[in-house]
């Protein structure tokens, strides 16, 4: 959650955010994270927000969160498949 909060706070500074997210994706390889697990985490995040925000979790809010999470997850997954720099 801390990373997601940081990412949301940095959405207006993508030039700073993208390298951090890529680095995180590369580190997740060492933790044994598999690509399919990002979908599980994303689903859990959306369900948690839905339960926690109740009526404030409008379709627009949900769409924004799904989009943001998908961008973060895709960036992390892509980085996890990059060849290490030599």
PDB file of N, CA, C and O in Angstrom:
ATOM      1  N   UNK A   1       0.833  -1.198   0.000  1.00  0.00           N
ATOM      2  CA  UNK A   1       0.000   0.000   0.000  1.00  0.00           C
ATOM      3  C   UNK A   1       0.870   1.252   0.000  1.00  0.00           C
ATOM      4  O   UNK A   1       0.517   2.256  -0.618  1.00  0.00           O
ATOM      5  N   UNK A   2       1.998   1.193   0.687  1.00  0.00           N
ATOM      6  CA  UNK A   2       2.877   2.370   0.734  1.00  0.00           C
ATOM      7  C   UNK A   2       3.353   2.733  -0.662  1.00  0.00           C
ATOM      8  O   UNK A   2       3.420   3.912  -1.011  1.00  0.00           O
ATOM      9  N   UNK A   3       3.686   1.724  -1.466  1.00  0.00           N
ATOM     10  CA  UNK A   3       4.139   1.995  -2.825  1.00  0.00           C
ATOM     11  C   UNK A   3       3.018   2.574  -3.663  1.00  0.00           C
ATOM     12  O   UNK A   3       3.241   3.503  -4.440  1.00  0.00           O
ATOM     13  N   UNK A   4       1.829   2.046  -3.519  1.00  0.00           N
ATOM     14  CA  UNK A   4       0.696   2.564  -4.292  1.00  0.00           C
ATOM     15  C   UNK A   4       0.407   4.001  -3.902  1.00  0.00           C
ATOM     16  O   UNK A   4       0.139   4.841  -4.762  1.00  0.00           O
ATOM     17  N   UNK A   5       0.461   4.290  -2.599  1.00  0.00           N
ATOM     18  CA  UNK A   5       0.249   5.661  -2.132  1.00  0.00           C
ATOM     19  C   UNK A   5       1.315   6.589  -2.701  1.00  0.00           C
ATOM     20  O   UNK A   5       1.002   7.685  -3.166  1.00  0.00           O
ATOM     21  N   UNK A   6       2.572   6.155  -2.666  1.00  0.00           N
ATOM     22  CA  UNK A   6       3.660   6.965  -3.224  1.00  0.00           C
ATOM     23  C   UNK A   6       3.454   7.188  -4.709  1.00  0.00           C
ATOM     24  O   UNK A   6       3.655   8.291  -5.217  1.00  0.00           O
ATOM     25  N   UNK A   7       3.050   6.129  -5.405  1.00  0.00           N
ATOM     26  CA  UNK A   7       2.835   6.250  -6.844  1.00  0.00           C
ATOM     27  C   UNK A   7       1.727   7.237  -7.147  1.00  0.00           C
ATOM     28  O   UNK A   7       1.871   8.069  -8.043  1.00  0.00           O
ATOM     29  N   UNK A   8       0.634   7.162  -6.425  1.00  0.00           N
ATOM     30  CA  UNK A   8      -0.472   8.095  -6.637  1.00  0.00           C
ATOM     31  C   UNK A   8      -0.005   9.527  -6.385  1.00  0.00           C
ATOM     32  O   UNK A   8      -0.369  10.443  -7.123  1.00  0.00           O
ATOM     33  N   UNK A   9       0.793   9.714  -5.353  1.00  0.00           N
ATOM     34  CA  UNK A   9       1.292  11.054  -5.034  1.00  0.00           C
ATOM     35  C   UNK A   9       2.281  11.571  -6.072  1.00  0.00           C
ATOM     36  O   UNK A   9       2.529  12.775  -6.141  1.00  0.00           O
ATOM     37  N   UNK A  10       2.851  10.673  -6.881  1.00  0.00           N
ATOM     38  CA  UNK A  10       3.841  11.069  -7.881  1.00  0.00           C
ATOM     39  C   UNK A  10       3.282  11.057  -9.303  1.00  0.00           C
ATOM     40  O   UNK A  10       4.046  11.203 -10.257  1.00  0.00           O
ATOM     41  N   UNK A  11       1.987  10.889  -9.465  1.00  0.00           N
ATOM     42  CA  UNK A  11       1.420  10.793 -10.807  1.00  0.00           C
ATOM     43  C   UNK A  11       1.707  12.015 -11.669  1.00  0.00           C
ATOM     44  O   UNK A  11       1.718  11.919 -12.896  1.00  0.00           O
ATOM     45  N   UNK A  12       1.934  13.144 -11.048  1.00  0.00           N
ATOM     46  CA  UNK A  12       2.246  14.354 -11.813  1.00  0.00           C
ATOM     47  C   UNK A  12       3.745  14.493 -12.072  1.00  0.00           C
ATOM     48  O   UNK A  12       4.191  15.487 -12.645  1.00  0.00           O
ATOM     49  N   UNK A  13       4.530  13.480 -11.643  1.00  0.00           N
ATOM     50  CA  UNK A  13       5.990  13.486 -11.847  1.00  0.00           C
ATOM     51  C   UNK A  13       6.418  12.118 -12.397  1.00  0.00           C
ATOM     52  O   UNK A  13       7.222  11.412 -11.789  1.00  0.00           O
ATOM     53  N   UNK A  14       5.866  11.768 -13.552  1.00  0.00           N
ATOM     54  CA  UNK A  14       6.117  10.442 -14.126  1.00  0.00           C
ATOM     55  C   UNK A  14       7.596  10.189 -14.394  1.00  0.00           C
ATOM     56  O   UNK A  14       8.056   9.050 -14.314  1.00  0.00           O
ATOM     57  N   UNK A  15       8.341  11.242 -14.711  1.00  0.00           N
ATOM     58  CA  UNK A  15       9.771  11.064 -14.958  1.00  0.00           C
ATOM     59  C   UNK A  15      10.494  10.536 -13.719  1.00  0.00           C
ATOM     60  O   UNK A  15      11.523   9.873 -13.847  1.00  0.00           O
ATOM     61  N   UNK A  16       9.983  10.814 -12.539  1.00  0.00           N
ATOM     62  CA  UNK A  16      10.541  10.287 -11.294  1.00  0.00           C
ATOM     63  C   UNK A  16       9.909   8.950 -10.925  1.00  0.00           C
ATOM     64  O   UNK A  16      10.577   8.079 -10.368  1.00  0.00           O
ATOM     65  N   UNK A  17       8.648   8.788 -11.226  1.00  0.00           N
ATOM     66  CA  UNK A  17       7.902   7.601 -10.822  1.00  0.00           C
ATOM     67  C   UNK A  17       8.293   6.354 -11.612  1.00  0.00           C
ATOM     68  O   UNK A  17       8.464   5.285 -11.027  1.00  0.00           O
ATOM     69  N   UNK A  18       8.434   6.472 -12.912  1.00  0.00           N
ATOM     70  CA  UNK A  18       8.672   5.298 -13.753  1.00  0.00           C
ATOM     71  C   UNK A  18       9.945   4.537 -13.342  1.00  0.00           C
ATOM     72  O   UNK A  18       9.889   3.313 -13.225  1.00  0.00           O
ATOM     73  N   UNK A  19      11.077   5.197 -13.118  1.00  0.00           N
ATOM     74  CA  UNK A  19      12.260   4.431 -12.695  1.00  0.00           C
ATOM     75  C   UNK A  19      12.073   3.714 -11.357  1.00  0.00           C
ATOM     76  O   UNK A  19      12.603   2.620 -11.164  1.00  0.00           O
ATOM     77  N   UNK A  20      11.339   4.308 -10.454  1.00  0.00           N
ATOM     78  CA  UNK A  20      11.074   3.679  -9.154  1.00  0.00           C
ATOM     79  C   UNK A  20      10.218   2.429  -9.343  1.00  0.00           C
ATOM     80  O   UNK A  20      10.491   1.390  -8.742  1.00  0.00           O
ATOM     81  N   UNK A  21       9.200   2.527 -10.166  1.00  0.00           N
ATOM     82  CA  UNK A  21       8.300   1.403 -10.412  1.00  0.00           C
ATOM     83  C   UNK A  21       9.037   0.280 -11.151  1.00  0.00           C
ATOM     84  O   UNK A  21       8.845  -0.898 -10.849  1.00  0.00           O
ATOM     85  N   UNK A  22       9.878   0.651 -12.116  1.00  0.00           N
ATOM     86  CA  UNK A  22      10.668  -0.359 -12.821  1.00  0.00           C
ATOM     87  C   UNK A  22      11.591  -1.096 -11.855  1.00  0.00           C
ATOM     88  O   UNK A  22      11.695  -2.322 -11.903  1.00  0.00           O
ATOM     89  N   UNK A  23      12.245  -0.364 -10.999  1.00  0.00           N
ATOM     90  CA  UNK A  23      13.144  -0.972 -10.016  1.00  0.00           C
ATOM     91  C   UNK A  23      12.385  -1.924  -9.105  1.00  0.00           C
ATOM     92  O   UNK A  23      12.871  -3.009  -8.786  1.00  0.00           O
ATOM     93  N   UNK A  24      11.215  -1.523  -8.695  1.00  0.00           N
ATOM     94  CA  UNK A  24      10.383  -2.367  -7.852  1.00  0.00           C
ATOM     95  C   UNK A  24      10.008  -3.663  -8.583  1.00  0.00           C
ATOM     96  O   UNK A  24      10.037  -4.743  -7.992  1.00  0.00           O
ATOM     97  N   UNK A  25       9.661  -3.553  -9.852  1.00  0.00           N
ATOM     98  CA  UNK A  25       9.334  -4.729 -10.643  1.00  0.00           C
ATOM     99  C   UNK A  25      10.497  -5.692 -10.741  1.00  0.00           C
ATOM    100  O   UNK A  25      10.313  -6.905 -10.644  1.00  0.00           O
ATOM    101  N   UNK A  26      11.692  -5.162 -10.933  1.00  0.00           N
ATOM    102  CA  UNK A  26      12.885  -6.009 -11.008  1.00  0.00           C
ATOM    103  C   UNK A  26      13.154  -6.691  -9.671  1.00  0.00           C
ATOM    104  O   UNK A  26      13.563  -7.852  -9.640  1.00  0.00           O
ATOM    105  N   UNK A  27      12.929  -5.988  -8.576  1.00  0.00           N
ATOM    106  CA  UNK A  27      13.137  -6.586  -7.249  1.00  0.00           C
ATOM    107  C   UNK A  27      12.118  -7.687  -6.975  1.00  0.00           C
ATOM    108  O   UNK A  27      12.428  -8.656  -6.282  1.00  0.00           O
ATOM    109  N   UNK A  28      10.911  -7.551  -7.509  1.00  0.00           N
ATOM    110  CA  UNK A  28       9.880  -8.555  -7.277  1.00  0.00           C
ATOM    111  C   UNK A  28      10.251  -9.922  -7.883  1.00  0.00           C
ATOM    112  O   UNK A  28       9.759 -10.958  -7.436  1.00  0.00           O
ATOM    113  N   UNK A  29      11.111  -9.913  -8.888  1.00  0.00           N
ATOM    114  CA  UNK A  29      11.575 -11.176  -9.465  1.00  0.00           C
ATOM    115  C   UNK A  29      12.282 -11.995  -8.383  1.00  0.00           C
ATOM    116  O   UNK A  29      12.062 -13.200  -8.264  1.00  0.00           O
ATOM    117  N   UNK A  30      13.121 -11.339  -7.607  1.00  0.00           N
ATOM    118  CA  UNK A  30      13.862 -12.022  -6.543  1.00  0.00           C
ATOM    119  C   UNK A  30      12.933 -12.553  -5.450  1.00  0.00           C
ATOM    120  O   UNK A  30      13.278 -13.501  -4.746  1.00  0.00           O
ATOM    121  N   UNK A  31      11.772 -11.951  -5.313  1.00  0.00           N
ATOM    122  CA  UNK A  31      10.802 -12.401  -4.308  1.00  0.00           C
ATOM    123  C   UNK A  31       9.971 -13.576  -4.819  1.00  0.00           C
ATOM    124  O   UNK A  31       9.186 -14.161  -4.072  1.00  0.00           O
ATOM    125  N   UNK A  32      10.149 -13.917  -6.094  1.00  0.00           N
ATOM    126  CA  UNK A  32       9.396 -15.029  -6.665  1.00  0.00           C
ATOM    127  C   UNK A  32       8.019 -14.651  -7.180  1.00  0.00           C
ATOM    128  O   UNK A  32       7.182 -15.524  -7.411  1.00  0.00           O
ATOM    129  N   UNK A  33       7.777 -13.363  -7.362  1.00  0.00           N
ATOM    130  CA  UNK A  33       6.472 -12.913  -7.848  1.00  0.00           C
ATOM    131  C   UNK A  33       6.308 -13.308  -9.319  1.00  0.00           C
ATOM    132  O   UNK A  33       7.201 -13.087 -10.137  1.00  0.00           O
ATOM    133  N   UNK A  34       5.173 -13.884  -9.631  1.00  0.00           N
ATOM    134  CA  UNK A  34       4.853 -14.272 -10.999  1.00  0.00           C
ATOM    135  C   UNK A  34       3.877 -13.261 -11.599  1.00  0.00           C
ATOM    136  O   UNK A  34       3.101 -12.626 -10.885  1.00  0.00           O
ATOM    137  N   UNK A  35       3.931 -13.128 -12.906  1.00  0.00           N
ATOM    138  CA  UNK A  35       3.096 -12.134 -13.598  1.00  0.00           C
ATOM    139  C   UNK A  35       1.623 -12.237 -13.217  1.00  0.00           C
ATOM    140  O   UNK A  35       0.964 -11.218 -13.010  1.00  0.00           O
ATOM    141  N   UNK A  36       1.109 -13.447 -13.125  1.00  0.00           N
ATOM    142  CA  UNK A  36      -0.318 -13.635 -12.839  1.00  0.00           C
ATOM    143  C   UNK A  36      -0.716 -13.111 -11.460  1.00  0.00           C
ATOM    144  O   UNK A  36      -1.886 -12.811 -11.222  1.00  0.00           O
ATOM    145  N   UNK A  37       0.233 -13.002 -10.575  1.00  0.00           N
ATOM    146  CA  UNK A  37      -0.077 -12.534  -9.225  1.00  0.00           C
ATOM    147  C   UNK A  37      -0.421 -11.047  -9.186  1.00  0.00           C
ATOM    148  O   UNK A  37      -1.065 -10.581  -8.246  1.00  0.00           O
ATOM    149  N   UNK A  38       0.001 -10.314 -10.190  1.00  0.00           N
ATOM    150  CA  UNK A  38      -0.357  -8.892 -10.245  1.00  0.00           C
ATOM    151  C   UNK A  38      -1.872  -8.733 -10.403  1.00  0.00           C
ATOM    152  O   UNK A  38      -2.459  -7.808  -9.842  1.00  0.00           O
ATOM    153  N   UNK A  39      -2.505  -9.627 -11.159  1.00  0.00           N
ATOM    154  CA  UNK A  39      -3.961  -9.571 -11.312  1.00  0.00           C
ATOM    155  C   UNK A  39      -4.654  -9.832  -9.980  1.00  0.00           C
ATOM    156  O   UNK A  39      -5.651  -9.189  -9.652  1.00  0.00           O
ATOM    157  N   UNK A  40      -4.121 -10.774  -9.219  1.00  0.00           N
ATOM    158  CA  UNK A  40      -4.698 -11.097  -7.914  1.00  0.00           C
ATOM    159  C   UNK A  40      -4.606  -9.892  -6.986  1.00  0.00           C
ATOM    160  O   UNK A  40      -5.575  -9.543  -6.312  1.00  0.00           O
ATOM    161  N   UNK A  41      -3.448  -9.267  -6.955  1.00  0.00           N
ATOM    162  CA  UNK A  41      -3.250  -8.093  -6.098  1.00  0.00           C
ATOM    163  C   UNK A  41      -4.151  -6.950  -6.549  1.00  0.00           C
ATOM    164  O   UNK A  41      -4.748  -6.262  -5.721  1.00  0.00           O
ATOM    165  N   UNK A  42      -4.247  -6.749  -7.855  1.00  0.00           N
ATOM    166  CA  UNK A  42      -5.114  -5.691  -8.375  1.00  0.00           C
ATOM    167  C   UNK A  42      -6.566  -5.913  -7.994  1.00  0.00           C
ATOM    168  O   UNK A  42      -7.263  -4.981  -7.595  1.00  0.00           O
ATOM    169  N   UNK A  43      -7.012  -7.146  -8.118  1.00  0.00           N
ATOM    170  CA  UNK A  43      -8.390  -7.467  -7.725  1.00  0.00           C
ATOM    171  C   UNK A  43      -8.633  -7.224  -6.246  1.00  0.00           C
ATOM    172  O   UNK A  43      -9.675  -6.699  -5.853  1.00  0.00           O
ATOM    173  N   UNK A  44      -7.652  -7.614  -5.425  1.00  0.00           N
ATOM    174  CA  UNK A  44      -7.775  -7.402  -3.979  1.00  0.00           C
ATOM    175  C   UNK A  44      -7.788  -5.914  -3.640  1.00  0.00           C
ATOM    176  O   UNK A  44      -8.527  -5.478  -2.757  1.00  0.00           O
ATOM    177  N   UNK A  45      -6.971  -5.144  -4.341  1.00  0.00           N
ATOM    178  CA  UNK A  45      -6.941  -3.694  -4.109  1.00  0.00           C
ATOM    179  C   UNK A  45      -8.296  -3.074  -4.430  1.00  0.00           C
ATOM    180  O   UNK A  45      -8.835  -2.304  -3.635  1.00  0.00           O
ATOM    181  N   UNK A  46      -8.841  -3.408  -5.586  1.00  0.00           N
ATOM    182  CA  UNK A  46     -10.129  -2.833  -5.996  1.00  0.00           C
ATOM    183  C   UNK A  46     -11.234  -3.248  -5.034  1.00  0.00           C
ATOM    184  O   UNK A  46     -12.078  -2.427  -4.672  1.00  0.00           O
ATOM    185  N   UNK A  47     -11.241  -4.499  -4.619  1.00  0.00           N
ATOM    186  CA  UNK A  47     -12.260  -4.975  -3.668  1.00  0.00           C
ATOM    187  C   UNK A  47     -12.122  -4.241  -2.336  1.00  0.00           C
ATOM    188  O   UNK A  47     -13.125  -3.857  -1.734  1.00  0.00           O
ATOM    189  N   UNK A  48     -10.897  -4.046  -1.877  1.00  0.00           N
ATOM    190  CA  UNK A  48     -10.659  -3.339  -0.618  1.00  0.00           C
ATOM    191  C   UNK A  48     -11.133  -1.893  -0.706  1.00  0.00           C
ATOM    192  O   UNK A  48     -11.766  -1.385   0.220  1.00  0.00           O
ATOM    193  N   UNK A  49     -10.828  -1.237  -1.812  1.00  0.00           N
ATOM    194  CA  UNK A  49     -11.283   0.146  -1.988  1.00  0.00           C
ATOM    195  C   UNK A  49     -12.807   0.208  -2.038  1.00  0.00           C
ATOM    196  O   UNK A  49     -13.415   1.113  -1.466  1.00  0.00           O
ATOM    197  N   UNK A  50     -13.417  -0.751  -2.720  1.00  0.00           N
ATOM    198  CA  UNK A  50     -14.877  -0.805  -2.810  1.00  0.00           C
ATOM    199  C   UNK A  50     -15.490  -0.947  -1.424  1.00  0.00           C
ATOM    200  O   UNK A  50     -16.425  -0.227  -1.075  1.00  0.00           O
ATOM    201  N   UNK A  51     -14.967  -1.865  -0.646  1.00  0.00           N
ATOM    202  CA  UNK A  51     -15.497  -2.088   0.704  1.00  0.00           C
ATOM    203  C   UNK A  51     -15.234  -0.889   1.620  1.00  0.00           C
ATOM    204  O   UNK A  51     -16.090  -0.509   2.418  1.00  0.00           O
ATOM    205  N   UNK A  52     -14.050  -0.304   1.495  1.00  0.00           N
ATOM    206  CA  UNK A  52     -13.674   0.788   2.385  1.00  0.00           C
ATOM    207  C   UNK A  52     -14.336   2.113   2.052  1.00  0.00           C
ATOM    208  O   UNK A  52     -14.674   2.887   2.947  1.00  0.00           O
ATOM    209  N   UNK A  53     -14.519   2.372   0.772  1.00  0.00           N
ATOM    210  CA  UNK A  53     -15.077   3.658   0.363  1.00  0.00           C
ATOM    211  C   UNK A  53     -16.594   3.642   0.220  1.00  0.00           C
ATOM    212  O   UNK A  53     -17.234   4.694   0.234  1.00  0.00           O
ATOM    213  N   UNK A  54     -17.163   2.461   0.084  1.00  0.00           N
ATOM    214  CA  UNK A  54     -18.621   2.374  -0.011  1.00  0.00           C
ATOM    215  C   UNK A  54     -19.166   3.167  -1.183  1.00  0.00           C
ATOM    216  O   UNK A  54     -18.712   3.006  -2.316  1.00  0.00           O
ATOM    217  N   UNK A  55     -20.145   4.028  -0.909  1.00  0.00           N
ATOM    218  CA  UNK A  55     -20.796   4.815  -1.960  1.00  0.00           C
ATOM    219  C   UNK A  55     -19.845   5.797  -2.645  1.00  0.00           C
ATOM    220  O   UNK A  55     -20.114   6.243  -3.761  1.00  0.00           O
ATOM    221  N   UNK A  56     -18.736   6.137  -1.983  1.00  0.00           N
ATOM    222  CA  UNK A  56     -17.760   7.046  -2.597  1.00  0.00           C
ATOM    223  C   UNK A  56     -16.924   6.353  -3.677  1.00  0.00           C
ATOM    224  O   UNK A  56     -16.214   7.013  -4.436  1.00  0.00           O
ATOM    225  N   UNK A  57     -17.012   5.027  -3.742  1.00  0.00           N
ATOM    226  CA  UNK A  57     -16.287   4.283  -4.765  1.00  0.00           C
ATOM    227  C   UNK A  57     -17.159   4.200  -6.010  1.00  0.00           C
ATOM    228  O   UNK A  57     -17.707   3.152  -6.351  1.00  0.00           O
ATOM    229  N   UNK A  58     -17.266   5.340  -6.668  1.00  0.00           N
ATOM    230  CA  UNK A  58     -18.101   5.455  -7.862  1.00  0.00           C
ATOM    231  C   UNK A  58     -17.448   4.737  -9.039  1.00  0.00           C
ATOM    232  O   UNK A  58     -16.296   4.312  -8.953  1.00  0.00           O
ATOM    233  N   UNK A  59     -18.168   4.606 -10.109  1.00  0.00           N
ATOM    234  CA  UNK A  59     -17.609   3.951 -11.294  1.00  0.00           C
ATOM    235  C   UNK A  59     -16.410   4.737 -11.839  1.00  0.00           C
ATOM    236  O   UNK A  59     -15.464   4.148 -12.362  1.00  0.00           O
ATOM    237  N   UNK A  60     -16.455   6.057 -11.716  1.00  0.00           N
ATOM    238  CA  UNK A  60     -15.335   6.881 -12.174  1.00  0.00           C
ATOM    239  C   UNK A  60     -14.100   6.661 -11.302  1.00  0.00           C
ATOM    240  O   UNK A  60     -12.981   6.566 -11.807  1.00  0.00           O
ATOM    241  N   UNK A  61     -14.312   6.581  -9.996  1.00  0.00           N
ATOM    242  CA  UNK A  61     -13.199   6.347  -9.073  1.00  0.00           C
ATOM    243  C   UNK A  61     -12.617   4.959  -9.329  1.00  0.00           C
ATOM    244  O   UNK A  61     -11.400   4.784  -9.372  1.00  0.00           O
ATOM    245  N   UNK A  62     -13.487   3.993  -9.494  1.00  0.00           N
ATOM    246  CA  UNK A  62     -13.024   2.630  -9.766  1.00  0.00           C
ATOM    247  C   UNK A  62     -12.202   2.593 -11.050  1.00  0.00           C
ATOM    248  O   UNK A  62     -11.120   2.007 -11.085  1.00  0.00           O
ATOM    249  N   UNK A  63     -12.711   3.208 -12.085  1.00  0.00           N
ATOM    250  CA  UNK A  63     -12.001   3.223 -13.371  1.00  0.00           C
ATOM    251  C   UNK A  63     -10.622   3.865 -13.230  1.00  0.00           C
ATOM    252  O   UNK A  63      -9.647   3.377 -13.801  1.00  0.00           O
ATOM    253  N   UNK A  64     -10.540   4.951 -12.475  1.00  0.00           N
ATOM    254  CA  UNK A  64      -9.254   5.623 -12.273  1.00  0.00           C
ATOM    255  C   UNK A  64      -8.267   4.712 -11.537  1.00  0.00           C
ATOM    256  O   UNK A  64      -7.097   4.638 -11.911  1.00  0.00           O
ATOM    257  N   UNK A  65      -8.734   4.020 -10.496  1.00  0.00           N
ATOM    258  CA  UNK A  65      -7.878   3.111  -9.735  1.00  0.00           C
ATOM    259  C   UNK A  65      -7.446   1.920 -10.586  1.00  0.00           C
ATOM    260  O   UNK A  65      -6.280   1.526 -10.550  1.00  0.00           O
ATOM    261  N   UNK A  66      -8.367   1.349 -11.344  1.00  0.00           N
ATOM    262  CA  UNK A  66      -8.030   0.215 -12.204  1.00  0.00           C
ATOM    263  C   UNK A  66      -6.974   0.638 -13.225  1.00  0.00           C
ATOM    264  O   UNK A  66      -6.002  -0.082 -13.456  1.00  0.00           O
ATOM    265  N   UNK A  67      -7.168   1.795 -13.827  1.00  0.00           N
ATOM    266  CA  UNK A  67      -6.209   2.289 -14.812  1.00  0.00           C
ATOM    267  C   UNK A  67      -4.844   2.523 -14.177  1.00  0.00           C
ATOM    268  O   UNK A  67      -3.825   2.095 -14.718  1.00  0.00           O
ATOM    269  N   UNK A  68      -4.821   3.193 -13.044  1.00  0.00           N
ATOM    270  CA  UNK A  68      -3.547   3.477 -12.367  1.00  0.00           C
ATOM    271  C   UNK A  68      -2.831   2.187 -11.979  1.00  0.00           C
ATOM    272  O   UNK A  68      -1.629   2.045 -12.203  1.00  0.00           O
ATOM    273  N   UNK A  69      -3.573   1.255 -11.401  1.00  0.00           N
ATOM    274  CA  UNK A  69      -2.942  -0.003 -10.998  1.00  0.00           C
ATOM    275  C   UNK A  69      -2.425  -0.758 -12.217  1.00  0.00           C
ATOM    276  O   UNK A  69      -1.317  -1.295 -12.185  1.00  0.00           O
ATOM    277  N   UNK A  70      -3.205  -0.807 -13.284  1.00  0.00           N
ATOM    278  CA  UNK A  70      -2.776  -1.528 -14.480  1.00  0.00           C
ATOM    279  C   UNK A  70      -1.516  -0.928 -15.087  1.00  0.00           C
ATOM    280  O   UNK A  70      -0.655  -1.664 -15.569  1.00  0.00           O
ATOM    281  N   UNK A  71      -1.397   0.377 -15.071  1.00  0.00           N
ATOM    282  CA  UNK A  71      -0.181   1.022 -15.576  1.00  0.00           C
ATOM    283  C   UNK A  71       1.011   0.640 -14.699  1.00  0.00           C
ATOM    284  O   UNK A  71       2.078   0.299 -15.210  1.00  0.00           O
ATOM    285  N   UNK A  72       0.828   0.696 -13.387  1.00  0.00           N
ATOM    286  CA  UNK A  72       1.910   0.329 -12.472  1.00  0.00           C
ATOM    287  C   UNK A  72       2.300  -1.139 -12.648  1.00  0.00           C
ATOM    288  O   UNK A  72       3.484  -1.461 -12.756  1.00  0.00           O
ATOM    289  N   UNK A  73       1.312  -2.019 -12.677  1.00  0.00           N
ATOM    290  CA  UNK A  73       1.582  -3.448 -12.799  1.00  0.00           C
ATOM    291  C   UNK A  73       2.256  -3.771 -14.129  1.00  0.00           C
ATOM    292  O   UNK A  73       3.210  -4.549 -14.166  1.00  0.00           O
ATOM    293  N   UNK A  74       1.776  -3.188 -15.206  1.00  0.00           N
ATOM    294  CA  UNK A  74       2.370  -3.432 -16.518  1.00  0.00           C
ATOM    295  C   UNK A  74       3.813  -2.955 -16.567  1.00  0.00           C
ATOM    296  O   UNK A  74       4.680  -3.631 -17.120  1.00  0.00           O
ATOM    297  N   UNK A  75       4.064  -1.796 -15.992  1.00  0.00           N
ATOM    298  CA  UNK A  75       5.434  -1.269 -15.946  1.00  0.00           C
ATOM    299  C   UNK A  75       6.341  -2.194 -15.147  1.00  0.00           C
ATOM    300  O   UNK A  75       7.476  -2.452 -15.547  1.00  0.00           O
ATOM    301  N   UNK A  76       5.847  -2.692 -14.024  1.00  0.00           N
ATOM    302  CA  UNK A  76       6.635  -3.604 -13.195  1.00  0.00           C
ATOM    303  C   UNK A  76       6.878  -4.929 -13.917  1.00  0.00           C
ATOM    304  O   UNK A  76       7.995  -5.446 -13.904  1.00  0.00           O
ATOM    305  N   UNK A  77       5.851  -5.473 -14.540  1.00  0.00           N
ATOM    306  CA  UNK A  77       5.992  -6.740 -15.256  1.00  0.00           C
ATOM    307  C   UNK A  77       6.989  -6.594 -16.402  1.00  0.00           C
ATOM    308  O   UNK A  77       7.873  -7.434 -16.574  1.00  0.00           O
ATOM    309  N   UNK A  78       6.845  -5.540 -17.174  1.00  0.00           N
ATOM    310  CA  UNK A  78       7.757  -5.330 -18.295  1.00  0.00           C
ATOM    311  C   UNK A  78       9.201  -5.196 -17.807  1.00  0.00           C
ATOM    312  O   UNK A  78      10.118  -5.753 -18.412  1.00  0.00           O
ATOM    313  N   UNK A  79       9.398  -4.471 -16.733  1.00  0.00           N
ATOM    314  CA  UNK A  79      10.742  -4.303 -16.180  1.00  0.00           C
ATOM    315  C   UNK A  79      11.300  -5.631 -15.673  1.00  0.00           C
ATOM    316  O   UNK A  79      12.504  -5.872 -15.759  1.00  0.00           O
ATOM    317  N   UNK A  80      10.440  -6.483 -15.153  1.00  0.00           N
ATOM    318  CA  UNK A  80      10.908  -7.763 -14.633  1.00  0.00           C
ATOM    319  C   UNK A  80      11.415  -8.683 -15.737  1.00  0.00           C
ATOM    320  O   UNK A  80      12.143  -9.638 -15.468  1.00  0.00           O
ATOM    321  N   UNK A  81      11.031  -8.396 -16.975  1.00  0.00           N
ATOM    322  CA  UNK A  81      11.459  -9.224 -18.114  1.00  0.00           C
ATOM    323  C   UNK A  81      12.615  -8.598 -18.876  1.00  0.00           C
ATOM    324  O   UNK A  81      13.107  -9.185 -19.840  1.00  0.00           O
ATOM    325  N   UNK A  82      13.057  -7.418 -18.461  1.00  0.00           N
ATOM    326  CA  UNK A  82      14.181  -6.768 -19.141  1.00  0.00           C
ATOM    327  C   UNK A  82      15.486  -7.463 -18.786  1.00  0.00           C
ATOM    328  O   UNK A  82      15.649  -7.994 -17.688  1.00  0.00           O
ATOM    329  N   UNK A  83      16.394  -7.447 -19.721  1.00  0.00           N
ATOM    330  CA  UNK A  83      17.722  -7.982 -19.458  1.00  0.00           C
ATOM    331  C   UNK A  83      18.446  -7.031 -18.507  1.00  0.00           C
ATOM    332  O   UNK A  83      18.329  -5.812 -18.639  1.00  0.00           O
ATOM    333  N   UNK A  84      19.189  -7.578 -17.555  1.00  0.00           N
ATOM    334  CA  UNK A  84      19.950  -6.701 -16.654  1.00  0.00           C
ATOM    335  C   UNK A  84      20.981  -5.888 -17.427  1.00  0.00           C
ATOM    336  O   UNK A  84      21.554  -6.352 -18.413  1.00  0.00           O
ATOM    337  N   UNK A  85      21.200  -4.677 -16.960  1.00  0.00           N
ATOM    338  CA  UNK A  85      22.208  -3.815 -17.603  1.00  0.00           C
ATOM    339  C   UNK A  85      23.593  -4.386 -17.315  1.00  0.00           C
ATOM    340  O   UNK A  85      23.859  -4.926 -16.241  1.00  0.00           O
ATOM    341  N   UNK A  86      24.463  -4.248 -18.309  1.00  0.00           N
ATOM    342  CA  UNK A  86      25.832  -4.755 -18.122  1.00  0.00           C
ATOM    343  C   UNK A  86      26.809  -3.644 -17.920  1.00  0.00           C
ATOM    344  O   UNK A  86      28.002  -3.894 -17.748  1.00  0.00           O
TER     345      UNK A  86
END
